[in-house]
Amino acid sequence: MTDVLFLTSEETAGLASPADYVDAVRDGYRQRGAGAPAEPRTKLFHADPGGLLTTYSAVLPETGAMGGYMYSAGFGSGDAWFVTPLFDADSGEPIALLDGAHMNPFKTGAAGAVAVDELARQDATTLAVIGTGPQARGQLHATATIRDFETVRVFSPTESNREAFAAEFDDLLAASVTAVDSSAAAVEGADVVITATTASDPVFDGSLLEPGTHVTAMGQYHPKKRELDVETIERATYVPDLRDRATYDAGSFLAALEAGAIDENHVHAELGEVVTGEADGRTSDDEITVFDSGGTGIETVAAAAMLYERAVEEELGSTISFAPASEALSGRLP
């Protein structure tokens, strides 16, 4: 039998800062750029009751961990549940099982922040955030650790949401955070644009992007949904989290492909290849760049491994036991 550490969301909540998540996730993408295995998510849809079951995984050899997410959304509860198994990458033994809900916006936000660090101009001071939900919070918390933003402009269609979000972060950040009444007002003149929405159609006009802008889009991982329009993809140096995602479920890329504005060679590089220096990041101050973040096992395993190590140090969590197949997989009736 093997003892496995179980961690609740409450137990993981105070273990890491946004900057800690960014450091862990950056190292995860460095390993991916050096050849660490990872695959895009698998999605299974159910019609009645409507729901989605998703899995994705990665192996991070230098971290010594592997695993990923399995989560459900919708169905009868109308809620979502994030289960994160973690295995030792050397022995193959299970080492932890995390309730992954709390870490989700922070690990995803950390991937966006790594991309901003690699692809945005060093002198970026103005940030636009479109979306005001938990994922937008995670993106802003993480991205604020890698650039000294002076101004943050926030838009969502619901005025009360954008006003509350702006007030929350104006108290938390050194930057001036204000709500604006349109996506155009947020995007015009921004050095960095983050989209974190559930929108099915583009959330801003790509013609508004000024030369030198970086865009991180993290709310699109469905072939028929897109936060970014064709013009944005066509104008940009396009970097996805995983190359295979571009033609699988990256809706904005697929729409531009179907429109004939680009071809499959428009994928510049994966984020991991940029992190390792295998591919260039930004090459000029006038270049428009896009990071297409659909969520991968890379940031999930990197974050979960960090939380596991810290929980062990602080003696948090409870243990459950798993039997190895050599003992339990007998085919005999009890």
C-alpha positions in Angstrom: 0.0 0.0 0.0 1.1 3.6 -0.7 0.1 6.6 1.4 -1.2 9.5 -0.7 -1.6 13.0 0.6 -5.0 14.5 0.2 -5.2 18.3 0.2 -8.4 20.3 0.3 -8.8 23.7 -1.4 -8.7 25.4 2.0 -5.4 23.7 2.8 -3.8 24.8 -0.5 -5.2 28.4 -0.3 -2.4 30.0 1.8 0.5 28.0 0.5 1.7 30.1 -2.4 1.6 33.7 -3.7 0.8 34.7 -7.3 4.6 35.2 -7.9 5.2 31.6 -6.5 2.8 30.2 -9.1 4.5 32.2 -11.9 7.9 30.8 -10.9 6.6 27.2 -10.8 4.7 27.5 -14.1 7.6 29.2 -15.9 9.8 26.2 -14.9 7.1 23.8 -16.1 7.1 25.5 -19.5 10.8 25.4 -19.6 10.7 21.7 -19.2 8.0 21.5 -21.9 10.3 23.4 -24.2 13.0 20.9 -23.5 10.7 18.0 -24.5 8.5 17.2 -21.5 5.3 15.3 -22.6 2.0 17.1 -22.6 -1.2 16.8 -24.6 -4.2 19.1 -25.1 -7.4 18.4 -23.1 -9.9 15.7 -23.9 -13.5 16.9 -23.7 -16.6 14.7 -23.4 -19.9 16.4 -23.7 -23.2 15.1 -22.3 -26.6 16.5 -23.5 -29.1 15.7 -20.7 -28.3 16.8 -18.2 -25.9 19.2 -20.0 -22.3 18.8 -18.9 -18.6 18.5 -19.7 -16.0 16.1 -18.5 -12.4 17.2 -19.2 -9.0 15.7 -18.7 -5.5 16.7 -19.5 -2.0 15.7 -18.3 1.7 16.3 -18.4 5.0 14.8 -17.2 7.6 17.2 -15.7 10.7 15.1 -15.3 12.9 17.7 -13.6 10.1 18.5 -11.1 9.8 14.8 -10.6 6.0 14.9 -10.9 3.3 14.1 -13.4 -0.5 14.1 -13.5 -3.1 16.7 -14.4 -6.7 17.6 -14.1 -9.9 15.7 -14.3 -12.9 18.0 -13.9 -16.6 18.1 -14.5 -18.8 21.1 -15.2 -22.5 21.4 -15.4 -24.5 18.2 -15.1 -27.1 18.0 -12.4 -25.3 20.1 -9.8 -24.7 23.0 -12.2 -21.3 23.4 -10.7 -17.7 22.3 -11.4 -15.4 19.9 -9.6 -11.6 19.9 -10.0 -9.7 16.7 -9.1 -5.9 16.8 -9.4 -3.9 13.5 -9.1 -0.2 13.8 -8.8 2.3 11.0 -9.3 6.0 10.6 -8.7 7.7 10.8 -12.2 10.5 8.5 -11.1 8.7 5.7 -9.3 5.2 6.2 -10.9 3.6 6.0 -7.5 0.7 8.3 -6.6 1.9 10.9 -4.1 -1.0 13.4 -3.8 -4.6 14.1 -4.6 -5.7 17.7 -4.6 -9.0 19.5 -4.6 -7.8 21.7 -7.5 -10.5 24.4 -7.4 -8.7 27.1 -5.5 -5.4 26.8 -7.5 -7.1 26.9 -10.9 -7.2 30.7 -11.5 -3.7 31.1 -10.1 -2.0 28.4 -12.2 -3.8 29.6 -15.3 -3.0 33.2 -14.5 0.6 32.2 -14.1 0.7 30.7 -17.6 -0.6 34.0 -18.9 2.0 36.0 -16.8 4.8 33.8 -18.2 3.7 34.7 -21.7 3.4 38.4 -20.9 7.0 38.3 -19.5 8.2 36.6 -22.7 6.2 38.4 -25.3 5.2 41.9 -24.0 7.4 44.9 -24.3 9.6 45.5 -21.3 8.3 49.1 -21.0 4.6 48.0 -20.9 2.7 50.1 -18.4 -1.0 50.0 -19.5 -3.0 46.8 -19.2 -6.6 46.1 -20.4 -8.6 43.3 -18.8 -11.8 42.1 -20.5 -13.7 39.9 -18.1 -14.2 40.1 -14.3 -14.7 36.5 -13.1 -12.3 34.3 -11.1 -10.1 33.7 -14.2 -9.7 37.4 -14.8 -8.7 37.8 -11.1 -6.1 35.1 -11.5 -4.7 36.6 -14.6 -4.4 40.1 -13.1 -2.9 38.8 -9.8 -0.2 36.9 -11.7 0.5 39.4 -14.5 0.9 42.3 -12.0 4.0 40.4 -10.6 6.0 40.6 -13.8 5.4 44.2 -15.1 5.1 47.5 -13.2 1.8 48.6 -14.6 0.7 52.1 -14.0 -2.8 51.9 -15.4 -5.3 49.0 -15.6 -8.6 49.4 -17.5 -11.3 46.8 -16.9 -14.4 46.0 -18.9 -17.2 43.5 -18.7 -20.7 44.0 -20.1 -22.2 44.2 -16.6 -21.5 47.6 -15.0 -21.7 46.4 -11.4 -19.2 43.6 -12.1 -16.6 45.8 -13.7 -17.0 48.5 -11.0 -16.6 46.0 -8.2 -13.6 44.4 -9.9 -11.9 47.7 -10.4 -12.5 48.8 -6.8 -11.1 45.5 -5.5 -7.9 45.7 -7.5 -7.4 49.4 -7.1 -7.0 48.6 -3.4 -4.7 45.7 -4.0 -2.3 47.0 -6.7 0.0 49.9 -7.0 -1.5 50.6 -10.4 -4.6 52.8 -10.9 -7.4 50.4 -11.8 -10.6 51.8 -13.4 -13.7 50.4 -15.0 -14.5 51.5 -18.6 -17.7 51.3 -20.5 -16.6 49.4 -23.6 -14.0 46.9 -24.7 -12.7 49.6 -27.1 -12.1 52.0 -24.3 -10.1 49.2 -22.5 -8.1 48.1 -25.6 -7.2 51.4 -27.2 -3.7 52.4 -26.2 -3.1 49.4 -24.1 0.3 47.7 -24.1 -1.1 44.4 -22.8 -4.6 43.0 -23.3 -6.0 40.1 -21.3 -9.3 38.4 -22.3 -10.8 36.1 -19.7 -14.4 35.5 -20.7 -16.9 32.9 -21.6 -17.8 34.7 -24.9 -18.5 32.8 -28.0 -17.7 35.8 -30.3 -14.8 38.2 -30.4 -14.7 40.6 -27.5 -12.8 43.5 -29.2 -12.0 44.8 -32.7 -8.5 43.8 -33.7 -8.1 46.9 -35.7 -7.8 48.8 -32.4 -4.6 47.1 -31.4 -1.7 49.4 -31.7 1.7 48.2 -32.9 3.6 46.6 -30.0 0.6 45.3 -28.1 0.6 41.8 -26.5 -2.6 39.9 -26.1 -3.3 37.0 -23.8 -6.5 35.1 -24.5 -7.5 32.4 -22.0 -11.2 31.9 -22.4 -11.3 30.1 -25.7 -10.9 26.3 -25.9 -13.7 25.3 -28.1 -13.5 25.1 -31.9 -16.6 27.2 -32.4 -15.9 29.9 -29.8 -13.4 32.7 -30.0 -12.5 35.7 -28.0 -10.2 37.1 -30.7 -11.3 38.1 -34.2 -9.6 37.1 -37.5 -7.7 40.4 -37.8 -6.1 40.0 -34.4 -4.8 36.5 -35.3 -3.7 37.6 -38.7 -1.7 40.6 -37.4 0.0 38.8 -34.6 2.9 36.5 -33.9 0.8 33.6 -32.6 2.1 31.5 -29.7 -0.2 28.8 -28.2 0.5 26.9 -25.0 0.6 23.7 -27.0 1.1 23.6 -30.8 -1.5 20.8 -31.2 -4.2 22.9 -29.7 -4.1 25.4 -32.5 -6.0 23.1 -34.9 -7.9 21.2 -32.2 -9.8 23.6 -30.1 -8.3 27.1 -30.4 -11.4 28.7 -31.8 -9.8 32.0 -32.8 -7.0 30.4 -34.7 -9.5 28.0 -36.4 -11.7 30.9 -37.5 -8.8 32.7 -39.1 -7.7 29.5 -40.8 -11.2 28.9 -42.2 -11.4 32.5 -43.4 -8.2 32.0 -45.4 -6.4 34.8 -43.5 -3.6 32.4 -42.3 -2.4 28.9 -42.7 -1.2 26.3 -40.2 2.3 27.7 -40.5 1.1 30.8 -38.7 1.9 29.1 -35.4 5.2 30.8 -34.4 6.1 28.5 -31.5 4.8 27.0 -28.3 5.3 29.0 -25.2 7.8 26.4 -23.9 9.9 26.9 -26.9 10.0 30.6 -26.3 10.8 30.2 -22.6 13.8 27.9 -23.5 15.0 30.2 -26.2 14.4 27.6 -28.9 12.2 30.2 -30.6 12.3 34.0 -30.5 9.8 35.8 -28.4 9.2 39.5 -29.2 11.7 40.7 -31.9 10.6 44.4 -32.2 8.7 47.1 -30.4 6.2 47.2 -33.2 5.3 43.5 -33.2 1.8 42.4 -32.1 1.9 39.1 -30.2 -0.8 36.7 -29.0 -0.6 34.0 -26.4 -3.5 31.5 -26.8 -4.0 29.8 -23.4 -6.4 26.9 -23.4 -5.2 25.3 -20.2 -2.8 22.4 -20.0 -1.3 19.8 -17.7 1.9 21.8 -17.7 0.8 24.5 -15.4 -1.4 22.1 -13.5 1.3 19.7 -12.6 3.8 22.5 -11.9 1.5 24.2 -9.5 0.2 21.1 -7.8 3.8 19.8 -7.2 4.7 23.1 -5.6 1.7 23.0 -3.4 2.3 19.4 -2.4 5.9 20.1 -1.4 4.8 23.1 0.7 2.0 21.1 2.3 4.5 18.4 3.3 6.8 21.0 4.9 3.9 22.5 6.8 2.4 19.0 7.7 -0.9 19.8 6.1 -3.4 17.4 4.6 -4.6 13.8 5.4 -3.5 10.5 4.0 -5.4 7.9 2.0 -4.0 4.6 0.9 -3.7 3.1 -2.6 -3.0 -0.5 -3.4 -0.5 -1.2 -6.2 -1.7 -3.3 -9.1 0.7 -6.1 -8.1 -1.4 -6.6 -5.0 -4.9 -5.6 -6.0 -5.2 -6.4 -9.7 -5.7 -10.2 -9.3 -8.9 -11.0 -11.2 -10.0 -13.1 -8.2 -13.2 -12.7 -6.3 -12.8 -11.8 -2.6 
